[in-house]
Amino acid sequence: MTSTLTISGLTKRFEGVAALTGVSFSVAAGERVALLGHNGAGKSTMMKIILGLIPASDGRVEVCGAAPGSAEARRRVAYLPENAAFHPALTGEEQLRLYLRLRGEDPRGALALLERVGLHAAAKRRIGTYSKGMRQRVGLAQALIGRPRLLVLDEPTSGLDPVSRRDFYALLDALAADGASILLSSHALTEVEARTDRILILSEGRMVAEGSLTELRRSADLPVALNVTPRNGYASEIAANLPGAIEAGGLLHLTCSQSDKLAVFGRIAGLGTKVADLEVLPPSLEDIYSHFSGRHGQ
């Protein structure tokens, strides 16, 4: 697949202090990639380099086949910061018309952009009356100008209510299906867990993990949690067949390693109708993130 963003051996130093060290990855066309890391891990520094706002100290960065900050890269890249700010006296439509003119686009497309982000009904209202979530959606609308091929999004759902967050990710899905690449930084791990194709984890300026959620689970090799619901009267018999199981609240709780998972499933299946239900809880993205970040810090 064609890479929209390619980073190789990226290093950035500030007065001798390394903010990024030897970071390498690529983002393919149509791929949704989550960039995770604690505050100070290097996420913002990386985004600034991708956008051409600051230079790299070493390594190679290619954005849509061009150098970061070049006219070609700026034409193809869109950015949405965590806290989008606009002139409070302008209406949503006026603000978008201004941005469209600055990009050499037809200003009459402002209403269509606002409709895509669910703000058509508020287009004539002054932005000063908008909530934070509404301002964030104005920011997303301006990021869509010119059909960008790479969207760099920094905590993009900050201030959005649950319904707006769902609509936001649905829009990202549509953009990715159309071939746009998405690099998204977020602390909302439960959101990105199900809505991204690949996950990058930074810690202290270094890439400590990269892959799909399935790949990261396999690599982390964290235990799987199981909740077994016994039929009435069979709890003790089931527990005897599942060493280490703990009974609480009418359920039997146990954990097993990834390598033992199928064998444990087989033992549970062998109990037949004595088992009323089985819930499998694989490691969450939060568990995986804590694992890799903690391991790097040791």
N, C-alpha and C positions, 0 to 999 in steps of 0.2 A: 504494500500500500504506500501511496505517496505521503511523505512526511511534511506536515505544515510547519512544525517546529522541530529543530534539531539542535541539541545542546551536547557538547562534547568537552569533557575536562574543564568545566566552568569553575573558575576560582575568582573570588573577589576579596581584596584586602583593603581595610581602612586603617591607615597609619600603622601598618604592621599587624593588625588584628584580622584574622581570617573570618569573614562572614560566610563564605562559601568555599568549599574545597573539593575539587575534582568531581563535580556533579555532571553526570551524563544521562540523557534520556531523549526520547523523541515522542512527538504526538502526531498520529496519523490523521489524514483527512476523515472527518466524520466521527472521530474518537472523543469520548468524554473522559477526561482525566482529572482526578482529585489530587490536590497538593496539600498534604497534611503536615503539621509540625507545631510545636509549642511556640509561644511568643519568643522571638529572638532566634528561631531556628534557621532563618535565612529566606523565608518565603517572599517577603516584601522586597528584599534585595534582588532576588531572582526576577520578580515581576518587573522591577524597574529596569533591569538589564534587557529583558525581552522587549520592553517598550522603547528602549533606546534612550532612557532618561539618564542613566549612568553607564559608564563603560565597564567592561570586564577587565580584571587584572590579567587573566590568562584564560585560555580555552577558546572554543569556537561556538558561536551562536548564529543560527540561520533561521530567519522568520519568513515563511512563504517564499523561500528561495532568495531572500535579500538580507542585507545587513540590518540589524536592529536600528530603528530610528531613521532609516532611509525613506525617501518619498514612497517607494514601492511598498515597504513594510507598513508605513503609516496608513496607506490606502487600504490595506488588507486586514489590519488588526484593529479590534475594538477593545476598550477597557472600561470596566465598571468598578469603581472603588467601593469600599464598605459604606462610606457616608457620602452619597451624592449630594452636591449643593447646587442650587440654581437661584436665579434672581427672583425674590419673592413677589415682586410686582408684576411679573409676566404670568400669563396664563400658560397652562400646559401646551396648548396649541402654539402660542407665540414662541415659547422656548424651543419647541421642536422645529418650527419654521426657520428660526435663526440658525440652528445647527444644520439643517438641510442646506440653507444658502451657503454656509461656511464650507460644506463638503461639495458644493457645486451640484447639488441635487434639487429637484423640483420641490419647492416648499409646500405645494399642495398635497404632498404625501404625509403631512404631519398627522392628520386625523387617522389615517390607516395605521400608522405606527402606534399611536395611542390606543387604538382599538385592539391591536395585537397584544398589548400588555394590560388590557382591561381598564383603560382610563378614558374611553370615548365619552362617557357621561360627564366626566370632570374636565373635559378639554377646555371649556370656557372659564373655568375657575382660576383664580390667582394661585400660584404655587405656594404662596405664603399661607394659604388655608389648607394645604395638603398635610396629611400625616406623614410620618417618616417612611412608612411602607409605600405610600403613593409616590413620594419623591424617589424612592428606590426604583419604582417602576418607570418613572420618567427617565431615570438613568439607563435602564435597560432599553427603553425605546430609542434613545439617542445612540446606544451601542449598536443597534441593528441597522443604522443608516449605512447604505452602500453595500449591503450583503457581505459583511466581513467573513473572511475564511478562517480567522482565529479569534476567539473571544477569550480575553483574560479577565476573570471575574474574582474579585476579592471580597469574601463574605457577602455574596450577592443577595442572600435572603434575609439579611439583617433588617429587622423591623417589619417583616411580612407576617401576616396572620397565616394559620394553617392552610386555608383555602387558596390564598395567594401563593403560598409556597408550592402547593401542588400544581397550580397553573403555571408557575414559573418553570418548574422542571419539565412540564409537558411541552412548553415552548422550547426549552433546550433540547428535548428529544427530537422535536421537529427540525430544529436547526441542524442537529447532528445528522439526521436522516437526509438532509439536503447537502451534506458534505462539509459543513462547518466543523472545525475542531474547537474543543472547549477545554481550557485549563482553569480549574476552579479551586480556589483556596477556601477552606471552611473549617470551623470548629464544630459544626453541627454534624457529628459523625453518623447519626442515625439517618440523616437525609441522604448523604452521599453514598451510604452503604449500598442502597438499592438502585441508585440512579447514575452510576458512573461505570465505565468499562474497565478502568485501571486506576490504581492507587499508588501514589508516590509518598513516602514518608521521609521527611527531613528531620535530622536531629543535630544540633550544634554545627550546622552548615554542611553536613554530609548526608548523602542518600543512604539510608539504612535499610530500606525495603522498597520493592517495586513489583507490581504484578496485579492480577485480578484478585478479587476477594477470595476466590477459591484457591488460587495459587498462594496467597499470603497465609491462609488457614493451614494449608499443607506445610508450608515452610515453617510457620510458628510452632506447629505440632502441639497446640494447646489442647487440654482435655475437653471432651464433649460431655455435656450434662444431659441426663435423662430423668424424666418424671414418669413413673409407672402408676397407673390407677388400677388397683386390684378390685375384682368383684368381691362382694360382701363375703367375709369369712376366709378369704384366701391370702390376706396380707402376710401372715407369718410364713406360709408355704412359699410364696413368691420371694420373700426376703431371704429365705434359706437357700434359694437357687441363685441369688444375686449377691455374692459376697460384697460387703461394703455399703450396701443399701441402707439408707436411714429413713425411718418412717416418721412422717410429720404431716399433720393436716389431712389425713386420709390418703396421702400419696407416699410412694417410695422414691426417694431421691438417690441418685448415684451418678458417678462420673467414671469415664473410661478414656483411655488414650485413643488417638486416631487409629492406631494399628489394631487395637482390640475391639473397635466399634462393631464390626460385622459379627464377630464371635458373640458379643453381648446381645446384639439383635437376635441372633439365632437362639440363644438361651431363652430370651423373652418370648419369641415366637413359639418355642417348644412348650410353653406353659398354656398355650391354646386359649380357651374361653375363660380361664382363670384371670386373665388380664382384660380389663374393660377398655383401657386406652393407654397410649404411649405418646409422650411429647419429647421431641428431640430438640435440644437447644445448643446449636453449634456456637463456637466462639464468635462474639460480635466484633465489629470493626473497632469498637472502643477497647476491647480486650487485646486485639491484635496490635493496635497502636501503642497501648501501654507496654506490651511485651517488647516490641522492637525499640521503642524509645528508651525503656529501662535497660535493655541489654546493652545498648550503645553507651549508656552512661556508666556502665560498670568498669 
